[in-house]
Amino acid sequence: MPSPILPASPTSRPRPRGIVRRLVGWTLRALLGFVLISILMVVLYRFVPPPVTLTMLGDAIEGHGIDKSWRSMDDIDPNMARAAIAGEDSRFCTHHGFDLKAIEKAYTRNAKGGRIRGGSTISQQTAKNVFLIQGGGYVRKAFEAYFTVLIETIWGKRRIMEVYLNVAETGIGTYGVEAGAQRYFGHDAGQLSPQEAGRIAAILPLPKKRAAVAPSGFTRRHGNAITRTVRVVRNGGLDGCLR
């Protein structure tokens, strides 16, 4: 007699709950791993200069090379940090990574059309420059916010400014104010005048399209405005967290 066909064992059937449970487990482990690695990187860069960034690697792949030279805050003229505050983030020393007023103003301006302006703080720009890519939309913005909280908590303001001034793009294939000062003015970043610092700060938003030597148009006007504001930053104590 032919053997009767037995029903499939319950254990041989897929269990949706088991699959979901495994997926949740993998997701949680990946998330925990990312958090641990990111915290370790931020702690490491609190003491060690970031060796390279994704933006630098992109320039290298495109054949522009990487021109950079690390300088400590003590070796960078204070006018440069003041110019960065004047041009990029006037409330740098008082916010905790995010300037809600600047974000609101940027949103209002952008809604009216014209040249798009951002409301990112120096802390946000540093987080993006060191750990992330330049594009990426809202997904990158979410990671940027996460890393901003980490560096504000672990690094503090002086280290954030120090890293920013060393990794910010100051020209095609040029990174940091030391390389920028050498490229545009032929001397190191420890000897920057208020005008030179203002010119470097003026090119930071669009370093591939602007130059600090013989600037014209908006770049020249913006640089001159920053130069005038450097004294305001100093006298008003807006750079107090860096002293």
N, C-alpha and C positions, 0 to 999 in steps of 0.2 A: 504494500500500500504506500502511496506517496505520503511523504511527511507533511503534516499540516503546516500551513504558513502561520508562523507566530507573529504577533504584533511587535513592532519595534520597541526595544527597551526604552523606558522613560529617560534613561541616562544618555541615550544616543541622540535625543532631540536637543536642538539649540535652546539655551535658556536665556531669553532676553535680559532678565534681571542680572544674570552673571556677566553678560557682555557689558551692560551699562556699568556694573560695579567695577569691572576691570578698566574701562575707559576713564571712569572717574578717578580711579587709583593712579593711572598713568598721568592723567592731567594734573593731579595734585602733586605727584612726585616731580613732574617737569616744572611746575610753578615754584615748588619749594627749592629746586635746584637753581632756577633762575634767580630767585631772591637771594640765596646764599652766595652765588657767584657774583652777583651785582654788588652786594654789600662788601664782599672781599675786595673787589676791584676799587670801589670808592675808598675803602680804608687804605689800600695800597697806594693809591694816587694822592692820598693825603700827605704822604711823605716822599713819594717817588714821582718824578715827572712822567706824564704819559708819553710813552715812546713814539707812538704814531696814532693817527686817527683815521677813520674811514674816508674822510674828505681828503686827507693827504694821500692815501692810497689811490683814490680816484684820480688825483692830479698826476701821480706817478704813472698810472696805467695809460693816461692820455699823453704821456711823454713830456710833461712839464717839469718833472723832477720835484724834489722837496727841499726847500731852503729854509732851515730853521736853526735857532740857537737859543737854548734855554737861559733865561736871566731871572734871578731871584728878585723879589719886590725891592729889596735893599739896593739892587743894582740898576733899577729902572727909575728914571727921573719921576718924581711925584706928579709932575705936570701931566704925564701920560695917563695915569689913573684918574686924575681930575678931569682930563679931556674925555675919557671914556664915560665917566659919570655924567658929564655935561651933555654929551652927544647921544648916549644910549640909555641912561637909566638914572635920572636925577634923584630918585628915592632909594638907591641901591643900599644905603646904610640903614634904612628904616624898615624896609619890607622884609618878609620872610621867604622870599623867592618869587613871589608873584605880586605885581603891581596892578590891582584891580582897577584903579583909576585910569591907568595908561591903557589897559585892555579895553575899557569902556570907551575912551576917547578914540582909540584906533578903530573900533567897531563903528562908531558914529561917522568918522571920516570916510571909512571905506564904503559905507552904505550910500554915501553921496556920490561915489564914483571917483575917477581920477587915479592918481598914483596910489597903489596899495601900500599901506603902512602897517607895521606890526606893533604889538604891544609887549613884546618879549623883554624880560629883564636880562641883565648881564648873567644872572644865575641860570636862567633858562637857556640862554645862548651857550653858556659854558657846558651845561649838561648835554645839549645837542652836539656841540662841536667835539666833545671828548668821547661820548658813548654811542652816538647815533649817526644816521645819515642826514643829509640836508633836506631831502624830500620826504615823502611818506604820508602826508596829510594828517588826518585826525589820529590815525594809529600811532604815528611817530609822536604827535603831540601828547598822547597819553603816556607813552614811555618817557618823554621829556619831562612831564610833570613829576613822574615817579623819581627820576634821577635828580631833579631839582630839589625835591624834599630831602633826598639822601645827602647831597653835597651841602645843603644849607645846615643839616644836622651834624654831619661828620666833619666837614672841612672848615666851616666858618667863613666870614666875609673876606678876610685878607687872603686866604688860600684860594678862594674862588676867583678873586681879582687877579692873583698871580698866575693861575692856570689860564684864565681868559686872555690875559695879555701875552701869553706864550703860545697859545694854539689858535687864536683868531687869525683868519686869513687876511693878509695885508697886501696881497697882490697875487698874480698868477704864479702858482708854485711857491709862494712866499708865505711863511707862517710865523706869527709872533712879532712883537714890536721891535725886537732886536734885529731880526732879518729885514723888517720894513725900514728901520732907521738906516741900516747899512745900504739898503737898495736905493732909497730916495735921497738921503742926506750925506752919506759917506762917513758916518760916525756911529758910535754905539748908542743904545737907548738910555744910557745914563747921562747923556748930555743934551737931551731934547729941550728945545725952547718951547714956550707955550704955543707959538705959531706952528712949529713942527708937530707937536703933539696934537694940536687941533686938526692939522691936515691928515694925519694918520687916522684919527678918530672919524673924520669925515668920509673916509673911503671904506670903513668897516662894513656898512650895509651892502655895498656892491663892489667888493675888492677886485673883481675881474674886469670891471668896466670903468673904474676910477683910478686915478693916480695922484699921489701926493706932491709930485713935482709939477710946477706950473699948472695948477688946476684951473679950470674955467667953469663958467656957468654955475649950476647949483652946488657943485663940489667946492668951488672957491667961496661962495657965499656961506655955505654951511660950515666950512672950515673956519672962516673968519668969525662966525657967530660962536662957534665952540671956543675959539681962542679967547674971545671976550668973556666967556662964561667961566673959564678956568679960574679966574680970580674970584668970582662969586662962589664957586665951589669951595675954594680954599678959605676965604674969609667967613663964609657961612657955616663952615664945619661939616659940609655935606660929605666929606671924605673922612670924617672922624673915626669910622670903624677900621680904617686902614693905618692909622697912625700908631 
